[in-house]
Amino acid sequence: MKKMTAGIIGGTHGMGRWMAGLLREQGFAVRVAGRETKTTAADLADRCDVVVVAVPIAATADVIREIGPRVKQGRLLMDLTSLKTEPVTLMLSHSQADVVGCHPLFGPSVGDPAGHSVVLCRGRGDDGFALMKDVFGKAGYPVLETTPEVHDKMMSVVQALNHFNTIVLGMAVAEAGISFPDLQPYSTPMFKNKMEMVQKVFTETPGLYTDILAGNPRTKKIIASYARVVRKISILMKSGDAAGLKKMMEDTAKTLF
Ligand SMILES: NC(=O)c1ccc[n+]([C@@H]2O[C@H](COP(=O)([O-])OP(=O)(O)OC[C@H]3O[C@@H](n4cnc5c(N)ncnc54)[C@H](OP(=O)(O)O)[C@@H]3O)[C@@H](O)[C@H]2O)c1
């Protein structure tokens, strides 16, 4: 039987390279394109059965607008973007192909699928969706089906709020005026864990995190809520009201857990 072809735009690094490896393992003939490759994004869009957009968030809309019309009806256009509403809307309006929005909830270094879910959003057509559900399912990744809107709402907490908090922590630690090497010998396990996260966000792929924050339509609301909480805690701490803060935390725990 003829192998299905897959073209990964942004397949030279990161999640695109991870996706290329996964599809190869599943028997697809895979080709990749980056900005410097001889094979272009347009070549892949013209020729492949499955076309995956895996470029940085800030470049995603332009790439979809450029290649979407070249992916013909009956084929599949999918993205791996960490946000889903805008890319899925653009794929639907710029292509007649089947459309699936995909967001693996982990980074490219993950090898073991256990506990690492992949979000899939239906865009257009059942065949492309079934194909991708099967690809991730066979590889052992739990698949979570949802809408782009629900995905982005969840990500406004799981990613936008979470990364915002990590950025605030990193900047506040820097403002304390004590260098990280000086802090290290005094670090508790909890502080070490948090600083590992700060180091990852500030030094590995800071652009990914700033794009996730800037691109989620709910970020403003989340930051306003964060500022309200900081104000409430500050008022209690200005008067040394530990009991008041403890009560606030106990009430919050009842809501959370
Ligand atoms: N990293 C994660 O943890 C993670 C997790 C889930 C989802 N995602 C999503 O995956 C997507 C890619 O993120 P990433 O972290 O994998 O990025 P990355 O490591 O920077 O890789 C981006 C890829 O896109 C290519 N590229 C950049 N601009 C391009 C353009 N204008 N046209 C064509 N190719 C271009 C790059 O190739 P060259 O540099 O060779 O040109 C590279 O292959 C994003 O939408 C992100 O939200 C990332």
The ligand as an SDF file (V2000), in Angstrom:
LIG
                    3D

 48 52  0  0  0  0  0  0  0  0999 V2000
    7.9890   23.9700   22.4690 N   0  0  0  0  0  0  0  0  0  0  0  0
    6.9540   23.5450   23.1310 C   0  0  0  0  0  0  0  0  0  0  0  0
    7.0500   23.1690   24.3090 O   0  0  0  0  0  0  0  0  0  0  0  0
    5.6110   23.4700   22.4640 C   0  0  0  0  0  0  0  0  0  0  0  0
    4.6200   22.6010   22.9890 C   0  0  0  0  0  0  0  0  0  0  0  0
    3.3960   22.5030   22.3340 C   0  0  0  0  0  0  0  0  0  0  0  0
    3.1440   23.2730   21.2040 C   0  0  0  0  0  0  0  0  0  0  0  0
    4.1030   24.1220   20.7410 N   0  0  0  0  0  0  0  0  0  0  0  0
    3.8000   24.9010   19.5470 C   0  0  0  0  0  0  0  0  0  0  0  0
    4.6130   24.4160   18.4860 O   0  0  0  0  0  0  0  0  0  0  0  0
    4.8770   25.4950   17.5710 C   0  0  0  0  0  0  0  0  0  0  0  0
    6.3700   25.5800   17.3450 C   0  0  0  0  0  0  0  0  0  0  0  0
    6.9900   25.8850   18.5590 O   0  0  0  0  0  0  0  0  0  0  0  0
    8.4630   25.3300   18.8810 P   0  0  0  0  0  0  0  0  0  0  0  0
    8.7170   25.5960   20.3150 O   0  0  0  0  0  0  0  0  0  0  0  0
    8.6290   23.9610   18.3440 O   0  0  0  0  0  0  0  0  0  0  0  0
    9.3380   26.3620   17.9950 O   0  0  0  0  0  0  0  0  0  0  0  0
   10.8490   26.2340   17.5050 P   0  0  0  0  0  0  0  0  0  0  0  0
   11.5810   25.2100   18.3070 O   0  0  0  0  0  0  0  0  0  0  0  0
   11.3610   27.6220   17.4530 O   0  0  0  0  0  0  0  0  0  0  0  0
   10.7110   25.6750   16.0200 O   0  0  0  0  0  0  0  0  0  0  0  0
   10.0450   26.4230   15.0810 C   0  0  0  0  0  0  0  0  0  0  0  0
   10.1780   25.7960   13.7180 C   0  0  0  0  0  0  0  0  0  0  0  0
    9.5510   26.6450   12.7670 O   0  0  0  0  0  0  0  0  0  0  0  0
   10.4750   26.9970   11.7370 C   0  0  0  0  0  0  0  0  0  0  0  0
   10.1260   28.3470   11.3370 N   0  0  0  0  0  0  0  0  0  0  0  0
   10.2350   29.4870   12.0470 C   0  0  0  0  0  0  0  0  0  0  0  0
    9.6860   30.5120   11.3690 N   0  0  0  0  0  0  0  0  0  0  0  0
    9.2390   29.9940   10.2030 C   0  0  0  0  0  0  0  0  0  0  0  0
    8.5910   30.5440    9.0740 C   0  0  0  0  0  0  0  0  0  0  0  0
    8.2830   31.8450    9.0200 N   0  0  0  0  0  0  0  0  0  0  0  0
    8.2730   29.7210    8.0420 N   0  0  0  0  0  0  0  0  0  0  0  0
    8.5800   28.4160    8.0850 C   0  0  0  0  0  0  0  0  0  0  0  0
    9.1890   27.8170    9.1520 N   0  0  0  0  0  0  0  0  0  0  0  0
    9.5120   28.6150   10.1890 C   0  0  0  0  0  0  0  0  0  0  0  0
   11.8420   26.8060   12.3380 C   0  0  0  0  0  0  0  0  0  0  0  0
   12.7370   26.4440   11.3220 O   0  0  0  0  0  0  0  0  0  0  0  0
   14.1000   27.2250   10.9920 P   0  0  0  0  0  0  0  0  0  0  0  0
   14.5600   27.8620   12.2640 O   0  0  0  0  0  0  0  0  0  0  0  0
   14.9550   26.1000   10.4960 O   0  0  0  0  0  0  0  0  0  0  0  0
   13.6980   28.1960    9.9560 O   0  0  0  0  0  0  0  0  0  0  0  0
   11.6020   25.5940   13.2550 C   0  0  0  0  0  0  0  0  0  0  0  0
   11.6700   24.3900   12.5230 O   0  0  0  0  0  0  0  0  0  0  0  0
    4.3060   26.7630   18.2010 C   0  0  0  0  0  0  0  0  0  0  0  0
    3.0610   27.0400   17.6320 O   0  0  0  0  0  0  0  0  0  0  0  0
    4.1130   26.3930   19.6610 C   0  0  0  0  0  0  0  0  0  0  0  0
    3.0410   27.0980   20.2480 O   0  0  0  0  0  0  0  0  0  0  0  0
    5.3310   24.2320   21.3250 C   0  0  0  0  0  0  0  0  0  0  0  0
  1  2  1  0
  2  3  2  0
  2  4  1  0
  4  5  1  0
  4 48  2  0
  5  6  2  0
  6  7  1  0
  7  8  2  0
  8  9  1  0
  8 48  1  0
  9 10  1  0
  9 46  1  0
 10 11  1  0
 11 12  1  0
 11 44  1  0
 12 13  1  0
 13 14  1  0
 14 15  2  0
 14 16  1  0
 14 17  1  0
 17 18  1  0
 18 19  2  0
 18 20  1  0
 18 21  1  0
 21 22  1  0
 22 23  1  0
 23 24  1  0
 23 42  1  0
 24 25  1  0
 25 26  1  0
 25 36  1  0
 26 27  1  0
 26 35  1  0
 27 28  2  0
 28 29  1  0
 29 30  1  0
 29 35  2  0
 30 31  1  0
 30 32  2  0
 32 33  1  0
 33 34  2  0
 34 35  1  0
 36 37  1  0
 36 42  1  0
 37 38  1  0
 38 39  2  0
 38 40  1  0
 38 41  1  0
 42 43  1  0
 44 45  1  0
 44 46  1  0
 46 47  1  0
M  CHG  2   8   1  16  -1
M  END
$$$$
